[in-house]
Amino acid sequence: MRVHFFGATRTTTGSMYLLEINGSRLLLECGLFQGRRGESIERNRNFPFDPKQVDATILSHAHIDHCGNLPNLCRHGFEGNIFCTFATRDLASIMLEDSAGIQKADAEFVSQKRAKKGLPPVEPLYTEADAEKALRQFVTLNYDRPFSVLDGVTVTFRDAGHILGAAQVVLDVRENGRKFRYLFSGDIGRGDDDILRDPQPVEEVDYLQVEATYGGREHSPKGNAEEEACRLVCDTLKMGGKVIIPAFSVGRTQQIVYALHQLTDAGRLPRVPIFVDSPLSVNATEVFRLHPECFNDEVYRFLREKANPFGMENLTYIREVAHSMKLNDLKEPAIIISASGMAEAGRIRHHLKNNIGDAKNLILFIGYCAEHTLGAQILAGRTPVNIFGEPHPVRARVASIDAYSGHADKHELRRYVESLTGNIQKISVIHGEESQCFAFADTLRELKPQAEVVVPEYQQSVSI
């Protein structure tokens, strides 16, 4: 078996790995690469292999950096099955449609600029029709149900505890008279999640390909998150202010909604209006409600015995632009949750524009903000910040709670690897910035001294 690393190598974006087994080709992930515009366009449009020659694809979860280039793969001739869990397929259906809309808007923006220079327009990376066509190639299976994907290759999904439907991919391979187990971790959750189950341990692992998003970093203790959120929100509401929460549509939005629900039911938060203002977040939350098989025992019981964990009387989900615009005139205290989590796009920018200049208000970040994004600038204390091309002074309080992260930190990643059984012979460290990958590689060499640990570079291949 040969593994070609075509994405998320010494970076966290564009996951894509091609496995050559018994003369067949299996693709793990097909994510969008997001970085410098020129490099992103080149890498996303042009595959380093012929999509027509790929026999099957495995998708671990529905984040765009893992599934976002599947429509383009199918557009270029891939006709095989795309295997994933039920929840991943349902989330991918809304994520890919949304992504196609973004591709169209980006192409129109670039084409307008090119037209001024007398240059021809550019085509979007893919369209809504391409996204819909790709979804017809999805084949869904539940956790812990082994299935054959190629000659000599059986795959089993194990819960990764990262987002709804996220899976570790266990490949049991028969090749040239030998058998071995290759484990692709996907993205690993922290465990003890408010909503999801813990990552499942996998037994008898021979070879490991593991993520390292936070391979050298430590998160704040989870137990502090609810207390900190309660304190910050209550203080703001007492002053008559609004709480503006930038949140990613899948995962963080549902997590903060559930936390606010729990705090409200316990009488620790007043029943002020709460708004989730993002069409994608609304659609994603509806998908969450359809998949209780992914919930931990506490949320499952809450759903069965009490109420919808993502709904309460004072909570309103907003799709329509007109309803969203009415929030601009809101005078009383309220909580507004909106995408995107890094404040780079979407309706959150309008809410920041309208509320960031009032000292009574709170801007509360609950996820990672990449360098140079609007969210990162606000967190760094910059003032004024540019929103829609105009400077806005930052007078609102700004806070961040990183304990809501969906990725395991260095200690949790170590515990995950410790939970695996088997004599692991080789480990490839992927999906992390270079510093994080090398830091976790050092941890793994200490933890598994018998194993060869590599940190692959882009387009490097490893023989198994």
C-alpha positions as CSV (number, residue, x, y, z in Angstrom):
1,M,0.0,0.0,0.0
2,R,1.2,3.5,-0.8
3,V,-0.2,6.7,0.7
4,H,0.1,10.0,-1.1
5,F,-0.3,13.1,1.0
6,F,-2.1,15.7,-1.2
7,G,-3.4,18.1,1.5
8,A,-3.5,19.1,5.2
9,T,0.3,18.4,5.3
10,R,2.0,20.8,7.8
11,T,-1.2,22.9,7.6
12,T,-4.8,22.4,8.6
13,T,-6.6,22.8,5.3
14,G,-7.4,20.9,2.2
15,S,-7.4,17.3,3.6
16,M,-6.8,14.8,0.8
17,Y,-4.9,11.5,0.8
18,L,-4.7,9.0,-2.0
19,L,-4.2,5.3,-1.1
20,E,-3.0,2.8,-3.8
21,I,-4.0,-0.7,-2.7
22,N,-4.0,-4.0,-4.8
23,G,-3.9,-1.9,-8.0
24,S,-6.9,0.2,-7.0
25,R,-7.1,3.8,-5.8
26,L,-8.9,4.9,-2.7
27,L,-9.3,8.7,-1.8
28,L,-9.6,9.7,1.9
29,E,-11.2,13.2,2.1
30,C,-11.5,15.8,-0.7
31,G,-11.4,19.1,1.1
32,L,-11.0,22.7,-0.1
33,F,-7.6,24.3,0.4
34,Q,-7.9,27.7,1.9
35,G,-4.9,30.0,1.9
36,R,-3.4,32.6,-0.4
37,R,-5.8,33.3,-3.2
38,G,-3.5,32.3,-6.1
39,E,-2.4,29.0,-4.5
40,S,-5.9,28.2,-3.4
41,I,-7.3,28.6,-6.9
42,E,-4.5,26.4,-8.4
43,R,-4.7,23.6,-5.8
44,N,-8.5,23.5,-5.7
45,R,-9.0,23.5,-9.5
46,N,-6.3,21.1,-10.5
47,F,-6.0,17.6,-8.8
48,P,-2.5,16.0,-8.6
49,F,-4.1,12.8,-9.9
50,D,-6.7,11.8,-12.4
51,P,-10.2,11.8,-10.7
52,K,-11.4,9.3,-13.3
53,Q,-8.8,6.8,-12.0
54,V,-10.1,6.9,-8.4
55,D,-12.2,3.9,-7.5
56,A,-13.9,5.1,-4.3
57,T,-13.8,7.9,-1.7
58,I,-14.1,7.9,2.0
59,L,-15.2,11.0,3.9
60,S,-14.6,11.3,7.7
61,H,-16.8,14.4,8.3
62,A,-18.6,17.3,6.7
63,H,-16.3,20.3,7.4
64,I,-15.5,22.1,4.2
65,D,-11.7,21.5,4.6
66,H,-12.6,17.8,4.4
67,C,-15.5,17.6,1.9
68,G,-15.6,20.9,0.1
69,N,-13.9,19.9,-3.2
70,L,-16.0,16.7,-3.8
71,P,-18.3,18.5,-6.4
72,N,-15.2,19.4,-8.3
73,L,-13.8,15.9,-8.1
74,C,-17.1,14.5,-9.6
75,R,-17.1,17.3,-12.1
76,H,-13.7,16.1,-13.3
77,G,-14.9,12.5,-13.9
78,F,-14.9,10.6,-10.5
79,E,-17.9,8.3,-10.7
80,G,-17.4,6.0,-7.7
81,N,-19.1,5.9,-4.3
82,I,-18.4,8.4,-1.6
83,F,-18.8,6.6,1.7
84,C,-19.6,8.3,5.0
85,T,-22.0,8.2,8.0
86,F,-25.6,9.2,7.8
87,A,-25.2,12.5,9.7
88,T,-22.1,13.4,7.6
89,R,-24.1,13.0,4.4
90,D,-27.0,15.2,5.7
91,L,-24.6,17.9,6.9
92,A,-22.6,17.8,3.7
93,S,-25.7,18.3,1.6
94,I,-26.2,21.8,3.2
95,M,-22.5,22.6,3.5
96,L,-21.8,21.9,-0.2
97,E,-24.8,23.8,-1.4
98,D,-23.7,26.8,0.7
99,S,-20.1,26.4,-0.6
100,A,-21.3,26.4,-4.2
101,G,-23.1,29.7,-3.5
102,I,-19.8,31.1,-2.1
103,Q,-17.9,29.9,-5.2
104,K,-20.4,31.6,-7.4
105,A,-20.2,34.9,-5.5
106,D,-16.4,34.8,-5.5
107,A,-16.3,34.2,-9.3
108,E,-18.6,37.1,-9.9
109,F,-16.5,39.4,-7.7
110,V,-13.3,38.4,-9.5
111,S,-14.9,38.7,-12.9
112,Q,-16.0,42.2,-12.2
113,K,-12.5,43.2,-11.3
114,R,-11.2,41.4,-14.5
115,A,-13.7,43.2,-16.7
116,K,-12.3,46.6,-15.7
117,K,-9.0,45.4,-17.0
118,G,-10.5,44.0,-20.2
119,L,-10.0,40.4,-19.1
120,P,-12.5,37.5,-19.6
121,P,-14.6,36.3,-16.7
122,V,-13.7,33.3,-14.5
123,E,-15.9,30.3,-13.8
124,P,-16.8,29.3,-10.3
125,L,-15.0,26.2,-8.9
126,Y,-18.3,24.4,-9.0
127,T,-22.0,25.1,-9.1
128,E,-25.1,24.1,-7.0
129,A,-25.8,21.5,-9.8
130,D,-22.3,20.0,-9.3
131,A,-22.9,19.8,-5.6
132,E,-26.2,18.1,-6.1
133,K,-24.6,15.6,-8.5
134,A,-21.9,14.8,-6.0
135,L,-24.5,14.1,-3.3
136,R,-26.0,11.4,-5.5
137,Q,-22.8,9.5,-5.2
138,F,-22.9,9.3,-1.4
139,V,-23.4,5.9,0.2
140,T,-24.1,6.1,4.0
141,L,-23.4,3.6,6.8
142,N,-23.6,3.8,10.5
143,Y,-20.8,3.5,13.0
144,D,-19.3,0.0,13.7
145,R,-20.7,-1.6,10.5
146,P,-17.8,-3.1,8.4
147,F,-18.2,-2.8,4.7
148,S,-16.1,-3.6,1.6
149,V,-14.9,-0.7,-0.5
150,L,-12.3,-2.3,-2.8
151,D,-10.8,-5.7,-3.3
152,G,-9.0,-6.6,-0.1
153,V,-10.2,-3.5,1.8
154,T,-12.8,-3.4,4.5
155,V,-13.7,-0.1,6.2
156,T,-15.4,0.5,9.6
157,F,-16.4,3.9,10.9
158,R,-15.8,4.6,14.6
159,D,-17.1,7.7,16.4
160,A,-14.5,10.5,16.4
161,G,-16.5,12.8,18.8
162,H,-15.5,15.9,16.7
163,I,-18.7,17.1,15.0
164,L,-22.0,15.4,14.3
165,G,-21.3,12.2,12.3
166,A,-17.5,12.6,12.4
167,A,-15.7,9.3,12.1
168,Q,-12.4,7.6,12.5
169,V,-11.7,5.5,9.4
170,V,-10.5,1.9,10.1
171,L,-9.1,0.1,7.1
172,D,-8.5,-3.6,7.3
173,V,-6.3,-4.5,4.4
174,R,-5.4,-7.8,2.7
175,E,-2.5,-7.3,0.3
176,N,0.2,-9.6,-1.1
177,G,-0.7,-12.4,1.4
178,R,-0.6,-10.2,4.5
179,K,-3.2,-8.5,6.6
180,F,-2.9,-5.2,8.5
181,R,-5.0,-2.4,10.0
182,Y,-4.5,1.2,9.0
183,L,-6.3,3.8,11.1
184,F,-7.0,7.3,9.8
185,S,-8.1,9.4,12.8
186,G,-10.0,12.1,11.0
187,D,-10.5,15.0,13.3
188,I,-10.6,13.9,17.0
189,G,-12.9,15.6,19.5
190,R,-11.9,16.5,23.1
191,G,-14.2,14.0,24.8
192,D,-16.6,14.8,27.6
193,D,-18.5,16.9,25.0
194,D,-21.7,18.7,25.9
195,I,-23.6,17.0,23.0
196,L,-21.5,14.3,21.3
197,R,-20.2,10.9,22.4
198,D,-16.5,10.5,23.3
199,P,-14.0,9.3,20.6
200,Q,-14.1,5.5,20.5
201,P,-10.9,3.6,21.0
202,V,-9.7,1.4,18.2
203,E,-8.1,-2.0,18.7
204,E,-5.2,-3.8,17.0
205,V,-3.8,-0.8,15.0
206,D,-0.7,-1.5,12.9
207,Y,-0.4,1.9,11.1
208,L,-1.7,5.3,12.2
209,Q,-2.4,8.6,10.3
210,V,-3.3,11.1,13.0
211,E,-4.3,14.8,13.1
212,A,-2.4,17.3,15.1
213,T,-4.4,20.6,15.0
214,Y,-3.5,21.3,18.6
215,G,-0.6,18.9,18.9
216,G,1.5,21.4,20.9
217,R,-1.2,23.4,22.6
218,E,-3.4,23.2,25.6
219,H,-7.1,24.3,25.9
220,S,-8.7,25.9,28.9
221,P,-10.3,23.4,31.3
222,K,-13.8,22.5,30.0
223,G,-15.3,22.8,33.5
224,N,-14.6,26.5,33.4
225,A,-16.4,27.2,30.2
226,E,-20.0,27.2,31.5
227,E,-19.1,29.3,34.5
228,E,-17.2,31.8,32.4
229,A,-20.0,32.0,29.8
230,C,-22.6,32.5,32.5
231,R,-20.7,35.3,34.2
232,L,-19.9,37.2,31.0
233,V,-23.4,37.0,29.6
234,C,-25.1,37.9,32.9
235,D,-22.9,40.9,33.5
236,T,-23.7,42.2,30.0
237,L,-27.4,41.6,30.3
238,K,-27.5,43.4,33.7
239,M,-26.0,46.5,32.1
240,G,-28.7,46.4,29.4
241,G,-26.3,45.3,26.7
242,K,-26.4,42.7,23.9
243,V,-24.2,39.7,23.6
244,I,-22.9,39.1,20.1
245,I,-21.5,35.6,19.5
246,P,-19.7,34.8,16.3
247,A,-20.0,31.0,15.9
248,F,-19.4,28.4,13.2
249,S,-22.6,27.0,11.8
250,V,-21.8,23.3,12.5
251,G,-20.8,22.4,16.0
252,R,-20.2,25.6,17.9
253,T,-23.6,27.1,17.3
254,Q,-25.4,24.0,18.6
255,Q,-23.0,23.7,21.5
256,I,-23.6,27.3,22.7
257,V,-27.3,27.0,22.2
258,Y,-27.4,23.9,24.3
259,A,-25.3,25.5,27.0
260,L,-27.6,28.6,27.1
261,H,-30.6,26.3,27.3
262,Q,-29.1,24.5,30.3
263,L,-28.2,27.7,32.1
264,T,-31.7,29.2,31.4
265,D,-33.5,26.0,32.7
266,A,-31.3,26.1,35.8
267,G,-32.4,29.8,36.5
268,R,-28.9,31.1,36.1
269,L,-29.6,33.1,33.0
270,P,-32.6,35.4,32.6
271,R,-35.0,34.5,29.8
272,V,-33.9,37.2,27.4
273,P,-34.5,36.9,23.6
274,I,-31.9,34.6,21.9
275,F,-31.5,34.7,18.2
276,V,-29.6,32.3,15.9
277,D,-29.2,34.4,12.8
278,S,-27.7,32.3,10.0
279,P,-29.5,30.2,7.4
280,L,-26.7,27.6,7.4
281,S,-26.8,27.4,11.2
282,V,-30.6,26.9,11.2
283,N,-30.3,24.1,8.6
284,A,-27.4,22.5,10.5
285,T,-29.4,22.5,13.7
286,E,-32.3,20.8,12.0
287,V,-29.8,18.1,10.9
288,F,-28.6,17.7,14.5
289,R,-32.2,17.0,15.7
290,L,-32.4,14.2,13.1
291,H,-29.4,12.3,14.5
292,P,-29.8,11.4,18.2
293,E,-27.6,8.3,17.5
294,C,-24.6,10.7,17.7
295,F,-25.6,12.2,21.1
296,N,-24.1,11.4,24.4
297,D,-26.4,9.8,27.0
298,E,-27.2,13.0,28.8
299,V,-28.4,14.8,25.7
300,Y,-30.2,11.7,24.4
301,R,-32.1,11.5,27.7
302,F,-32.8,15.3,27.6
303,L,-34.2,14.9,24.1
304,R,-36.4,11.9,25.0
305,E,-37.6,13.0,28.4
306,K,-37.7,16.7,28.5
307,A,-37.5,18.8,25.3
308,N,-35.6,19.7,22.1
309,P,-32.1,20.6,23.4
310,F,-31.7,23.2,20.6
311,G,-35.0,25.0,21.2
312,M,-36.8,26.9,23.9
313,E,-39.5,29.6,24.1
314,N,-37.1,32.6,24.1
315,L,-35.0,31.2,21.2
316,T,-35.7,32.3,17.6
317,Y,-34.0,30.9,14.5
318,I,-33.8,33.3,11.6
319,R,-33.4,32.5,7.9
320,E,-35.0,35.6,6.2
321,V,-32.9,38.7,5.5
322,A,-35.8,41.0,6.5
323,H,-36.1,39.4,9.9
324,S,-32.3,39.6,10.4
325,M,-32.4,43.3,9.6
326,K,-35.0,43.9,12.2
327,L,-32.5,43.0,14.9
328,N,-30.7,46.2,14.0
329,D,-33.6,48.1,15.7
330,L,-33.5,45.9,18.9
331,K,-33.2,48.1,22.0
332,E,-33.6,45.6,24.8
333,P,-30.9,43.1,26.1
334,A,-30.5,40.1,23.8
335,I,-28.1,37.4,22.7
336,I,-27.4,37.1,19.0
337,I,-25.5,34.1,17.6
338,S,-24.4,34.4,14.0
339,A,-21.9,33.0,11.5
340,S,-19.1,33.0,10.6
341,G,-17.0,32.2,13.7
342,M,-14.0,34.2,12.5
343,A,-16.3,37.1,11.5
344,E,-15.0,37.0,8.0
345,A,-18.3,36.6,6.2
346,G,-22.1,36.2,6.7
347,R,-24.5,38.2,8.9
348,I,-22.2,38.4,11.9
349,R,-20.5,41.4,10.2
350,H,-23.7,43.4,10.2
351,H,-24.3,42.7,13.9
352,L,-20.7,43.7,14.7
353,K,-21.1,46.8,12.7
354,N,-24.2,47.8,14.7
355,N,-23.0,46.8,18.2
356,I,-19.3,46.9,18.4
357,G,-19.3,50.7,19.2
358,D,-21.4,50.4,22.4
359,A,-19.5,49.8,25.7
360,K,-22.6,48.0,27.2
361,N,-22.3,45.2,24.7
362,L,-20.1,42.0,24.7
363,I,-18.5,40.4,21.7
364,L,-17.9,36.7,22.8
365,F,-15.8,34.4,20.7
366,I,-16.1,30.7,21.3
367,G,-13.9,29.3,18.5
368,Y,-10.5,29.7,16.8
369,C,-9.8,32.8,14.7
370,A,-7.1,32.5,12.1
371,E,-4.5,35.2,11.7
372,H,-5.5,38.3,9.8
373,T,-9.3,37.6,10.1
374,L,-11.6,40.2,11.5
375,G,-12.2,38.1,14.6
376,A,-8.4,37.9,15.2
377,Q,-8.1,41.7,14.9
378,I,-10.9,42.2,17.4
379,L,-9.4,39.7,19.8
380,A,-6.0,41.3,19.5
381,G,-7.4,44.6,20.8
382,R,-7.2,46.5,17.5
383,T,-9.3,49.6,17.2
384,P,-10.8,50.7,14.9
385,V,-11.4,47.7,12.8
386,N,-12.7,47.8,9.2
387,I,-16.1,46.3,8.6
388,F,-17.5,46.5,5.0
389,G,-14.5,48.8,4.2
390,E,-15.3,51.4,6.9
391,P,-13.5,51.9,10.3
392,H,-15.5,51.2,13.4
393,P,-14.1,51.9,16.9
394,V,-14.2,48.9,19.3
395,R,-15.9,50.1,22.5
396,A,-17.7,46.8,23.3
397,R,-16.1,44.4,25.7
398,V,-14.4,41.5,24.0
399,A,-13.9,38.0,25.4
400,S,-12.9,34.5,24.3
401,I,-13.6,31.0,25.6
402,D,-11.5,28.4,23.9
403,A,-12.8,25.5,25.9
404,Y,-15.6,25.1,23.3
405,S,-13.1,23.9,20.7
406,G,-14.1,20.8,18.8
407,H,-10.5,19.6,18.5
408,A,-8.5,17.6,21.0
409,D,-5.6,19.5,22.5
410,K,-2.1,18.0,23.0
411,H,-3.1,16.1,26.2
412,E,-6.3,14.8,24.8
413,L,-4.6,13.7,21.6
414,R,-2.0,11.9,23.7
415,R,-4.8,10.1,25.6
416,Y,-6.5,9.2,22.3
417,V,-3.3,7.5,21.0
418,E,-2.8,5.8,24.4
419,S,-6.3,4.3,24.1
420,L,-5.4,2.6,20.8
421,T,-4.2,-1.0,21.1
422,G,-1.8,-2.9,18.8
423,N,1.8,-2.7,17.9
424,I,1.8,0.5,15.8
425,Q,4.7,0.4,13.4
426,K,4.5,3.7,11.6
427,I,2.7,7.0,12.3
428,S,2.0,9.9,9.9
429,V,1.2,13.2,11.6
430,I,-1.1,15.5,9.5
431,H,-3.7,18.3,9.7
432,G,-1.7,20.7,11.8
433,E,0.5,23.7,11.3
434,E,4.2,22.7,11.0
435,S,5.0,23.6,14.6
436,Q,2.0,21.6,16.0
437,C,2.8,18.6,13.8
438,F,6.4,18.5,15.0
439,A,5.5,19.0,18.6
440,F,3.0,16.1,18.5
441,A,5.5,14.0,16.6
442,D,8.0,14.4,19.5
443,T,5.2,13.3,21.9
444,L,4.5,10.2,19.7
445,R,8.1,9.2,19.6
446,E,8.2,9.2,23.4
447,L,4.8,7.4,23.6
448,K,5.4,4.8,20.9
449,P,9.2,4.3,20.7
450,Q,8.9,1.3,18.5
451,A,7.1,3.3,15.8
452,E,8.6,5.3,12.9
453,V,7.0,8.8,13.1
454,V,6.9,11.0,10.0
455,V,5.5,14.5,9.3
456,P,4.8,14.3,5.6
457,E,5.3,17.2,3.2
458,Y,2.9,18.1,0.4
459,Q,2.8,15.5,-2.3
460,Q,5.1,13.2,-0.3
461,S,4.3,9.5,-0.4
462,V,4.8,6.8,2.3
463,S,5.0,3.0,1.7
464,I,3.2,0.7,4.1
